[in-house]
Amino acid sequence: MEHHDKVVILDFGSQYTQLIARRVREAGVYSEIVPCTIPLDELKAHDPKAVILSGGPASVLEDDSPGVDDGVFALGVPVLGICYGMQIMAHHLCGRITQATDREYGRADLDVVDPGLLLDGLRTDEGHKVWMSHGDHVEAAPEGFKVLAKTGSLDVAAMSDPARKLYALQFHPEVAHTDDGEIILRNFLFKIAQVKPGWTMASFVDHTTAELREAVGDAGVVCGLSGGIDSTVVALLLHKAIGKQLTCIFVDNGLLRHQEREEVIGYLDEHFDLNLVVVDARERFLSKLTGVSDPEEKRRIIGYTFIDVFEEEANKLDGVKYLAQGTLYPDVIESVSFKGGPSAVIKSHHNVGGLPEKMNLDLVEPLRELFKDEVRKVAVELGLPDYIIWRHPFPGPGLAIRIIGEISPERLEVLRQSDRIVQQELRASGWYQKVWQGFAVLLPLKTVGVMGDDRTYESVVALRVVDSLDAMTADWTRLPPDLVARISNRIINEVRGVNRVVLDVSSKPPSTIEWE
Ligand code: XMP
């Protein structure tokens, strides 16, 4: 897609590469990540206004370490090397690299000796902390380079050769632990590369709707609405672009949370003039799940039943050529594997079980350039209310993977009512927006309790609330004890069939967020 000025990030395999791209975008500049193995011609075809070389786990001194075309350093546009990116720059330009015995990991004090444009404006009155994560380091900068900063253990922590437009940092300006990292990146983008910021979500909506209109022509598009933010935004973007040529299909699989269908679908139906097909497939899903308790089997059944239902409904529509999906940028980025030398691998897209091929439809993926936080900004742009934008993630298999053991309408109702209380209390206490996810899980065991004068023998519900940035790792949220007590009391008093609530205090890893 065509944007204003673009910055290209060459990925050498750092865990922070995506973070660099996000920081650049937060500064209002469009950025893309490409593998470091990209041929020079292809890189030039991107027409980058600046190039950033990411960090990476390898050592430039090893034979099979990932390299880069020499031409990158003579592109004529500013290049910023970060960590491994700095080492590779120094290595190509005949600086001296020292191989480390130990990695330096964590905070270091930066001593700015000559800020130049790159380190201009850093607040140094109380020292300047930067985040290091490296093995090798540059012992002597290549000829023509000036040293901009040192640390106690590094003679070259930042360097530049303005004549050749080359800049480098041994530390990571993209991580939050580096003081003023944002200023350094902005210096590079705006003072050095003089990039013009043009990446806003309003401009994204404008150019994406125009492109969708052109790409789709007068064909029909079908889109599965799950109620999640991604599919909702996909639907609204397409609706804005092609109006009634879009048909949205919402499959009620009977595994949704309390009032979910009403909340999201009701809202869309009321506020947008969408072609919306709501399929009540509750019976169909539940009958197939009867007697099934294996988590993978549940997932499989729900997956293929969804495909069958969706396909049947889509086949009733005329003139459909495209299937719209909410694929995001992290699913698209080509990542680089260094095992046995660089090789580009593309992460598999989570498209719905091969549905596009099966139905012979082409894919439309209007969010494939966006990070999750940008999708939320687009949602704001499209006028969605906060309670939809900030809904917690909800797994495709729904409540089925939060009922441990067999699923029945009765057990679903117990979980749905328990979860309703969790959601209400999290929202009422202001904790809903602070946590990544919070929900109830119904356990497959009964315990003894006492209510009034009677002995009870009823189910146990677990409370699972976690903090996370991306669901890859998570920690259990330290909710105030009063809030936990209120949730527990309400569930036990209000939900028939539950006499005990337990709190899940496991992190991910080694546990997962969901219980199945
Ligand atoms: P886990 O349990 O793997 O979950 O730590 C990580 C995140 O993914 C969500 N999740 C799913 N989402 N289909 C989905 O669409 C699934 O089968 C699925 N399983 C887990 C989970 O809610 C959490 O946010």
Residues whose N, C-alpha, C, O or C-beta is under 5 A from the ligand:
A	BS01	XMP	P393 F394 P395 G396 P397 A471 T512 I513 E514
